[in-house]
């Protein structure tokens, strides 16, 4: 009869053929899985880039530029804030005052620590430099990069006119970005 049919060689050849076919199929499955992972990663990358500061910003703590140092100290202590933005009459941020900076100024020996001094001194004197800000349309990733580069823990979010609308911070980043990183 036919060679190899009854002596087991045919079965070996068939298994060998099946292994080759399976190996090709496995390669396709692995390639398909890799493509799916790459597509999912690309999709997550696009999704993360669509998160803007305007979508995730928190309420900003602000005081008018007419506020005194006393007003700022009172607002920070009563509300348990660590910072406050000083805004002009149009709501445009002029600067940010951190609670630690206020304490440092009050603690200096050269400053008269009485309450009258705090009432008489405008809060704008506590501003050391104008704030770096982002727009509502700024991607959250870009705001995070700005915070890292400039060693900031928060950024004011402004509209197209420069009016303060909110704030993004490290906590904003930690609430919205981990799902894309894990």
N, C-alpha and C positions, 0 to 999 in steps of 0.2 A: 503494500500500500504506500500510502503517502509517508514521506520521510518525516520523522520528528513528531508524528501525531501521538503515538502511544508512549514514547520514551521520556516524556517530561520536558524535552527541549522546547517544544511549541509553547508550553505554559510559561517557561522562563522568558522566551522571546516576547510573549504577550504582556507579561508583567513589565518587561523592559520598555516596551512601547507605551504602556499605560503610565509608567513613571515619567517618561519624556513628555507625554501629553499633560500629565499632572503638573510637572515642573513648569511648563509653559503657562499653564493656567494659574499656577501660584504666582509666577512672576507678574502676570497681568493683575492678579488680586492685590499684590503688594504695591504695584504701580498705581492701581486705582485707589487704594487706601492713602497712599502718599499724596495723590492728587486731591482727594477729599480733605485731608488735613491741611494742605496748602490753601485750598479754596476757603475752608473754614477760617484759617488764620488771616487770609486776605479780607474776608468778610468782617471779621472782628476788628481788623485794622481800619477798615473803612468806617465801621460803626463807631469806633473810639474817636475817630477824627471828626465825626458829626456832633459830638458832645461839645457844646459851646458854653462859655462862661455865663451867658444869659439864661441858659436852661437850668444851671445848677447853683447859681450864686445864692448866698445867704444875705440876710438883712444887714446893712451897714450901720455902724454906730457913728453918728455924726453930730456935730455942734456947729453953730454959726460962728463966723469969724469975729463976731462981736463979743463972744464969750470970754470970761476972765479965767485965770488959772484956777480960782476957787470953783467956778462952774464946772470946769473939766474934772477937777479932783472929786467934786461931789457926784458928777455923772458916773465916773469910773467906779467909785466906791459903792454907790447905791445900787448900781446895776451889775456889779461884779464883772466889769469889762477889763480887758487888758490893754485896750487901745481905743482911740476915737479919732475920726477924721474931722478936720476943720474944713468947712465949705464956705464959699463966698455967697453973696446974695442970690446968685443964679443956681446954687447947688453944686458948683464945680469944686472938686477937692483942691485945697491949697496945700495940704500936708496931713501927716498922721502923727498923733502924739501917743506914745506908749507909756503905760503906767510906770514902768521902771525909770524912764527919762524924767518924769515928773518927780519921782522920789529922789533921784540923784540931784536935781536942781534944788529941791527943798532942803536936802540934807547938807548941801555945801555950806561951809562956814561963812562965806561972803554974802549969802542971801539972808535977808531979814525974814525970819520964819513966821512973822505974825500974820494974822488973818487979813489985816488991812492991805498988806503987800499983795496977797493972793487976789483980793478983790480989785486992786488997782492995776494989776499986770494983765495985759491982753494975752489970751492963749496963743495967739499967732507968734508970740515971741518964743514959744516952745518948739516951733517947727524948725527943723534943721535943714531939710531939703524937700522939694516938691515930690509928691508921690509918683511912682511909675504906675500907670494904670492900663487896663485892658478894656476893650469894647465888648458889648454883649455878643457880638459875632465871632470873637476870638476863640479858637479851639482851646478846650481845657488843657490839652497836652502842651500847647504853646505857653499858656499861663504857668503851668508847672515848670517848664524849662526856664522861664523868666525868673520865677521864684528861686530856683536852684542857682542860676547864674549870678543873681544879684543878692543872694543870701537873705531873702525876704520870707516871712511866714504868711503873708497875705497880700493881695492886690485889690485895689478898688476897681469895680466894674462900672463903666460910664457909658452913656448913650452917645449918639453922634454929635450932640451939642456939648459933651463933656460933663454932663450932670451925673452926679453920683447916684447909682441905682442899687448897688449891692457890693458884695465882696466875695472873692474866692480865696481859699486858704489851704493849708496842708490838710486840714480835716475834710475839706471839700474833695480834695484829690483822693484821700483814703476811702471816702464813701463811694466814689464813682469809678475808680480805675482798677481796683483789685480783680474784679470779675473778668477783666481782659487779660490780666497778667497770669492768672492761674490756669 
